[in-house]
Amino acid sequence: MFSLCKPFMLDICLKKSICSQDTTAAFFDDTVHTFLDNYGVYINKRSVSLPAGLDLLEGLSKALNVNNAPYRE
């Protein structure tokens, strides 16, 4: 089962400027987008057991999208 600990830690890393925005985007942008595409509906349906899960992933997805382009065309 996917744990929200990893995206949460990645989010903190970006917000505290511990991680490079460009490097983090290069390594994780596609992974976060693909995960949202595949599991976003599931996470949304389980918002009681995964509070703020979807908001965290969507925020992380936007932060990693350095070109502000849609992640799926």
DSSP file (Angstrom, degrees, kcal/mol; ACC not computed):
  #  RESIDUE AA STRUCTURE BP1 BP2  ACC     N-H-->O    O-->H-N    N-H-->O    O-->H-N    TCO  KAPPA ALPHA  PHI   PSI    X-CA   Y-CA   Z-CA
    1    1 A M              0   0    0      0, 0.0     2,-0.1     0, 0.0     0, 0.0   0.000 360.0 360.0 360.0 137.8    0.0    0.0    0.0
    2    2 A F        -     0   0    0      2,-0.0     2,-0.4     1,-0.0     0, 0.0  -0.435 360.0-146.6 -66.8 136.3    1.2    3.5   -0.9
    3    3 A S    >   -     0   0    0     -2,-0.1     3,-0.7     1,-0.1    -1,-0.0  -0.888  11.0-146.9-106.6 136.1    2.2    5.5    2.1
    4    4 A L  T 3> S+     0   0    0     -2,-0.4     4,-1.9     1,-0.2     5,-0.2   0.475  86.1  87.3 -78.4  -0.3    1.7    9.3    2.1
    5    5 A C  H 3> S+     0   0    0      2,-0.2     4,-2.6     1,-0.2    -1,-0.2   0.910  85.0  52.1 -63.4 -41.9    4.9    9.6    4.2
    6    6 A K  H <> S+     0   0    0     -3,-0.7     4,-2.3     2,-0.2     5,-0.2   0.950 112.9  41.2 -65.1 -50.1    7.1    9.7    1.1
    7    7 A P  H  > S+     0   0    0      0, 0.0     4,-2.6     0, 0.0    -1,-0.2   0.876 114.3  54.8 -64.8 -33.1    5.3   12.5   -0.7
    8    8 A F  H  X S+     0   0    0     -4,-1.9     4,-2.2     2,-0.2    -2,-0.2   0.924 110.0  45.5 -62.6 -44.2    4.9   14.4    2.6
    9    9 A M  H  X S+     0   0    0     -4,-2.6     4,-2.4     2,-0.2    -1,-0.2   0.882 112.8  50.5 -66.8 -38.3    8.6   14.2    3.2
   10   10 A L  H  X S+     0   0    0     -4,-2.3     4,-2.0     2,-0.2    -2,-0.2   0.893 109.4  51.9 -65.4 -39.7    9.3   15.3   -0.4
   11   11 A D  H  X S+     0   0    0     -4,-2.6     4,-2.7     2,-0.2    -2,-0.2   0.916 111.1  46.8 -61.8 -45.2    6.8   18.2    0.1
   12   12 A I  H  X S+     0   0    0     -4,-2.2     4,-2.4     1,-0.2     6,-0.3   0.912 108.6  56.1 -63.0 -42.7    8.7   19.3    3.3
   13   13 A C  H  <>S+     0   0    0     -4,-2.4     5,-2.3     1,-0.2     6,-1.7   0.897 112.8  41.5 -56.9 -42.7   12.0   19.0    1.5
   14   14 A L  H ><5S+     0   0    0     -4,-2.0     3,-1.4     3,-0.2    -2,-0.2   0.927 114.2  50.4 -71.1 -46.4   10.8   21.4   -1.2
   15   15 A K  H 3<5S+     0   0    0     -4,-2.7    -2,-0.2     1,-0.3    -1,-0.2   0.824 113.2  45.6 -65.3 -31.4    9.1   23.9    1.1
   16   16 A K  T 3<5S-     0   0    0     -4,-2.4    -1,-0.3    -5,-0.2    -2,-0.2   0.346 111.4-121.1 -92.0   5.8   12.1   24.2    3.4
   17   17 A S  T < 5S+     0   0    0     -3,-1.4    -3,-0.2    -5,-0.1    -4,-0.1   0.805  76.8 126.8  56.9  33.2   14.4   24.5    0.3
   18   18 A I      < +     0   0    0     -5,-2.3     2,-0.3    -6,-0.3    -4,-0.2   0.824  67.7  50.5 -81.2 -36.2   16.4   21.5    1.4
   19   19 A C  S    S-     0   0    0     -6,-1.7     2,-0.3    -9,-0.1    -2,-0.1  -0.765  94.7-109.0-103.3 147.3   15.9   19.9   -2.1
   20   20 A S     >  -     0   0    0     -2,-0.3     4,-2.7     1,-0.1     5,-0.3  -0.601  21.3-141.3 -72.1 130.4   16.6   21.6   -5.4
   21   21 A Q  H  > S+     0   0    0     -2,-0.3     4,-2.4     1,-0.2     5,-0.2   0.924 100.7  46.0 -58.4 -47.1   13.4   22.4   -7.2
   22   22 A D  H  > S+     0   0    0      2,-0.2     4,-2.3     1,-0.2    -1,-0.2   0.909 114.9  45.6 -66.4 -43.0   14.8   21.4  -10.6
   23   23 A T  H  > S+     0   0    0      2,-0.2     4,-2.0     1,-0.2     5,-0.2   0.922 113.9  49.0 -67.2 -43.4   16.4   18.2   -9.4
   24   24 A T  H  X S+     0   0    0     -4,-2.7     4,-2.7     1,-0.2     5,-0.4   0.913 112.2  49.0 -62.3 -42.7   13.3   17.1   -7.5
   25   25 A A  H  X S+     0   0    0     -4,-2.4     4,-1.9    -5,-0.3     5,-0.4   0.906 109.2  53.2 -63.4 -41.1   11.1   17.9  -10.5
   26   26 A A  H  < S+     0   0    0     -4,-2.3    -1,-0.2     1,-0.2    -2,-0.2   0.879 118.8  34.4 -61.9 -37.9   13.5   15.9  -12.8
   27   27 A F  H  < S+     0   0    0     -4,-2.0    -2,-0.2    -5,-0.1    -1,-0.2   0.818 132.4  22.3 -87.0 -32.1   13.3   12.8  -10.6
   28   28 A F  H  X S+     0   0    0     -4,-2.7     4,-2.7    -5,-0.2     5,-0.3   0.574  91.9  90.6-118.8 -11.2    9.7   12.9   -9.2
   29   29 A D  H  X S+     0   0    0     -4,-1.9     4,-2.3    -5,-0.4     5,-0.2   0.943  96.3  39.8 -55.8 -54.5    7.5   14.9  -11.5
   30   30 A D  H  > S+     0   0    0     -5,-0.4     4,-2.7     1,-0.2    -1,-0.2   0.870 114.4  54.9 -64.7 -36.1    6.4   12.1  -13.8
   31   31 A T  H  > S+     0   0    0      2,-0.2     4,-2.4     1,-0.2    -1,-0.2   0.929 110.3  44.9 -63.0 -46.0    6.1    9.7  -10.8
   32   32 A V  H  X S+     0   0    0     -4,-2.7     4,-2.5     2,-0.2    -2,-0.2   0.923 114.8  48.4 -65.5 -43.9    3.7   12.0   -8.9
   33   33 A H  H  X S+     0   0    0     -4,-2.3     4,-2.5    -5,-0.3    -2,-0.2   0.924 112.8  47.6 -62.6 -44.6    1.6   12.7  -12.0
   34   34 A T  H  X S+     0   0    0     -4,-2.7     4,-2.2     2,-0.2    -1,-0.2   0.910 111.4  51.0 -63.3 -42.4    1.4    9.0  -12.9
   35   35 A F  H  X S+     0   0    0     -4,-2.4     4,-3.0    -5,-0.2     5,-0.4   0.924 111.1  48.2 -61.5 -44.5    0.4    8.1   -9.3
   36   36 A L  H  X S+     0   0    0     -4,-2.5     4,-2.0     1,-0.2     5,-0.3   0.907 110.3  52.2 -62.3 -41.8   -2.3   10.8   -9.3
   37   37 A D  H  < S+     0   0    0     -4,-2.5     4,-0.2     1,-0.2    -1,-0.2   0.901 119.5  35.1 -59.3 -41.1   -3.6    9.5  -12.6
   38   38 A N  H  < S+     0   0    0     -4,-2.2    -2,-0.2    -5,-0.2    -1,-0.2   0.832 134.5  19.1 -85.5 -34.0   -3.8    6.0  -11.3
   39   39 A Y  H  X S+     0   0    0     -4,-3.0     4,-2.7    -5,-0.2     5,-0.2   0.418  89.7  99.5-122.8  -0.2   -4.8    6.4   -7.7
   40   40 A G  H  X S+     0   0    0     -4,-2.0     4,-2.4    -5,-0.4     5,-0.2   0.891  88.1  48.2 -57.1 -42.5   -6.3    9.9   -7.3
   41   41 A V  H  > S+     0   0    0     -5,-0.3     4,-2.1    -4,-0.2    -1,-0.2   0.912 112.0  50.0 -64.6 -42.6   -9.9    8.7   -7.5
   42   42 A Y  H  > S+     0   0    0      2,-0.2     4,-1.1     1,-0.2    -2,-0.2   0.923 112.3  46.7 -61.4 -46.2   -9.1    6.0   -4.9
   43   43 A I  H  < S+     0   0    0     -4,-2.7     3,-0.5     1,-0.2     7,-0.2   0.907 110.9  52.6 -63.9 -41.8   -7.5    8.5   -2.5
   44   44 A N  H >< S+     0   0    0     -4,-2.4     3,-1.1    -5,-0.2    -1,-0.2   0.887 107.0  52.0 -61.7 -39.8  -10.4   10.9   -3.0
   45   45 A K  H 3< S+     0   0    0     -4,-2.1     3,-0.3     1,-0.3    -1,-0.2   0.748 111.6  48.5 -68.1 -23.2  -12.9    8.2   -2.1
   46   46 A R  T 3X  +     0   0    0     -4,-1.1     4,-1.9    -3,-0.5     3,-0.3  -0.180  68.7 132.7-109.2  39.0  -11.0    7.4    1.1
   47   47 A S  T <4  +     0   0    0     -3,-1.1    -1,-0.2     1,-0.2     6,-0.2   0.752  68.3  59.3 -64.3 -23.7  -10.6   11.0    2.3
   48   48 A V  T  4 S+     0   0    0     -3,-0.3    -1,-0.2     1,-0.2    -2,-0.1   0.926 114.7  33.9 -69.7 -43.7  -11.7   10.0    5.8
   49   49 A S  T  4 S+     0   0    0     -3,-0.3    -2,-0.2     1,-0.2    -1,-0.2   0.655 127.7  40.7 -86.5 -15.5   -8.8    7.6    6.2
   50   50 A L  S >< S-     0   0    0     -4,-1.9     3,-2.1    -7,-0.2     4,-0.4  -0.499  82.3-169.9-126.9  62.8   -6.4    9.6    4.1
   51   51 A P  T 3  S+     0   0    0      0, 0.0    -3,-0.1     0, 0.0    -4,-0.1  -0.284  74.2   0.3 -60.5 136.4   -7.1   13.2    5.2
   52   52 A A  T 3> S+     0   0    0     -5,-0.1     4,-2.6     1,-0.1     5,-0.2   0.503  96.2 124.2  65.2   6.3   -5.4   15.8    3.1
   53   53 A G  H <> S+     0   0    0     -3,-2.1     4,-2.2     2,-0.2     5,-0.2   0.943  75.1  39.6 -61.1 -50.3   -3.9   13.0    1.0
   54   54 A L  H  > S+     0   0    0     -4,-0.4     4,-2.8     2,-0.2     5,-0.2   0.904 115.8  51.8 -68.9 -40.9   -5.2   14.2   -2.4
   55   55 A D  H  > S+     0   0    0      1,-0.2     4,-2.5     2,-0.2     5,-0.2   0.912 110.5  49.6 -60.9 -41.8   -4.5   17.9   -1.5
   56   56 A L  H  X S+     0   0    0     -4,-2.6     4,-2.5     2,-0.2    -2,-0.2   0.938 113.6  44.6 -62.1 -47.7   -1.0   17.0   -0.6
   57   57 A L  H  X S+     0   0    0     -4,-2.2     4,-2.5     2,-0.2    -2,-0.2   0.893 114.2  48.5 -67.2 -39.6   -0.4   15.1   -3.8
   58   58 A E  H  X S+     0   0    0     -4,-2.8     4,-2.2     2,-0.2    -1,-0.2   0.903 112.9  48.6 -67.3 -39.5   -2.0   17.7   -6.1
   59   59 A G  H  X S+     0   0    0     -4,-2.5     4,-2.4    -5,-0.2    -2,-0.2   0.909 112.7  47.9 -64.0 -42.3    0.0   20.5   -4.4
   60   60 A L  H  X S+     0   0    0     -4,-2.5     4,-2.2    -5,-0.2    -2,-0.2   0.895 109.4  53.9 -64.1 -40.4    3.2   18.5   -4.8
   61   61 A S  H  X S+     0   0    0     -4,-2.5     4,-1.1     1,-0.2    -2,-0.2   0.911 110.7  45.8 -60.2 -43.8    2.3   17.8   -8.4
   62   62 A K  H  < S+     0   0    0     -4,-2.2     3,-0.2     1,-0.2    -2,-0.2   0.891 111.7  52.1 -67.1 -39.5    1.9   21.5   -9.1
   63   63 A A  H  < S+     0   0    0     -4,-2.4    -2,-0.2     1,-0.2    -1,-0.2   0.858 110.8  47.7 -65.7 -34.8    5.1   22.4   -7.3
   64   64 A L  H  < S+     0   0    0     -4,-2.2     2,-2.1     1,-0.2    -1,-0.2   0.711  89.1  87.0 -79.1 -20.3    7.0   19.9   -9.4
   65   65 A N    ><  +     0   0    0     -4,-1.1     3,-2.0    -3,-0.2    -1,-0.2  -0.528  56.5 174.2 -81.6  77.4    5.6   21.1  -12.6
   66   66 A V  T 3  S+     0   0    0     -2,-2.1    -1,-0.2     1,-0.3    -2,-0.1   0.723  75.6  49.8 -63.2 -24.1    8.2   23.8  -13.1
   67   67 A N  T 3  S-     0   0    0     -3,-0.2    -1,-0.3     2,-0.1    -2,-0.1   0.471 102.3-131.6 -91.4  -2.3    7.0   24.8  -16.5
   68   68 A N    <   +     0   0    0     -3,-2.0    -2,-0.1     1,-0.2     3,-0.1   0.761  58.5 143.8  55.2  27.9    3.4   25.1  -15.3
   69   69 A A        -     0   0    0      1,-0.1    -1,-0.2     2,-0.0    -2,-0.1  -0.627  63.6 -88.9 -90.2 154.0    2.3   23.0  -18.3
   70   70 A P        -     0   0    0      0, 0.0    -1,-0.1     0, 0.0     3,-0.1  -0.387  32.4-138.0 -59.6 139.6   -0.5   20.5  -18.0
   71   71 A Y  S    S+     0   0    0      1,-0.2     2,-0.4    -3,-0.1    -2,-0.0   0.666  89.2  38.5 -80.0 -13.7    0.9   17.2  -16.9
   72   72 A R              0   0    0      1,-0.1    -1,-0.2   -39,-0.0     0, 0.0  -0.981 360.0 360.0-134.9 124.9   -1.2   15.2  -19.3
   73   73 A E              0   0    0     -2,-0.4    -1,-0.1    -3,-0.1    -2,-0.1   0.385 360.0 360.0-113.8 360.0   -2.0   16.3  -22.8
